[in-house]
Amino acid sequence: MAPRDAERAALFAKFVEFRATGDRKLRNELIEAHRSLATHLARRFTNRGEPFDDLLQVAQLGMLKAVERFDTDRNLEFSTFATATIEGELKRHFRDRTWSVRVPRRAQELHLRLGTTIGELSQRLGHAPTIPELAEELGVSDDEVLQAMEVGGAYRSASLEAKSADSREAPVLERTLGRTDVGFDAAEHRVLVDELLSSLPERERRIVELRFYQEMTQTEIAEHVGISQMHVSRLLSRTLAELRSRLQGV
């Protein structure tokens, strides 16, 4: 057994034992073993105006909940479950505590989904997505996407006229309202890709690797795998939807 597989098996055995005994020492060991994941997820939210120490505390609380709620009988990697749980805690923190202007909850939640969606679509389409493309992907109207972008400024009640240190530039809020660092989100998600891909059936995993790592066209993949291009398209769509659902904890 490879060292990584042996480590995962040992951790899983601890989860099984913790579920049976509720031993606090085991719980703490499992939290400590996954501390880097909590830190990583907290860092993803540091560009939204909250102190990192506060975000880290929220992420660690999410990790505690993930360890205590993880069901070893489900066919799910702990890192996938923990990511969804911790991200849920972090998003709830922003939704409930840091919006200085009252914004409808649906708009808040849509705004928080935009960063991930923009990163995924940019990678898939090869260009920054348009408003209609975002709306179609999210299943909402163009106006709702625009509203979600606009409410990004409601995290902090900065003056609309506030200037940067360089007075020749436009007001800070005017230059940054609704923008998302696409490259950052895309880079951060790569940390979880290996874990997610390892849970896929071999054929689906191979197709994703050929498409996004080796940049083959669907026609080339079809010839390589020995199935039709239409079948490749259906498998890709289904697999990407499944991966997206796992990332979002749906």
KABELTA-V700738 format. One line per field, one symbol per residue. phi: phi as a letter, one per 40 degrees, with the letter a starting at -180 (. if undefined). psi: psi as a letter, one per 40 degrees, with the letter a starting at -180 (. if undefined). burial: 1 if it has 24 or more other C-alpha atoms within 12 Angstrom, else 0. A space follows every 50 residues. Layout:
phi = ???
psi = ???
burial = ???
//
This chain:
phi = .cdcccccccccccccccccbgccccdccccccbdccccdccccbccbgb dcdccccccccccdccccccbccccaccccccccccccccccdcccbbcc bcbdddccccccccdccccccccccgacccdcccccccgbcdcccccccc cdcccbccccbdbcdcccccddcccbdgcbcccccccccccccdcccccc ddcccccccccbcbfccccccdcccgbccccdccccccccccccccccgc
psi = hidddddddddddddddddddfhddddddddddeddddddddddeeeeei idddddddddddddddddehheeighiddddddddddddddddddddehe hhihddddddddeddddddddddddeihiidddddddefiiddddddddd edeedhfiidehiidheeiiiddddeheihgddddddddddedddddeei iddddddddddedefiiddddddddfiidddddddddddddddddddef.
burial = 00000000001101110100000001100110111011111111100111 00001111111111111101010000111111111111111011100110 00100011111111111111111000001010111011000001111111 11111000000000000000001001111111001101100110111011 00111111111000000100110010000001001100110011011100
//
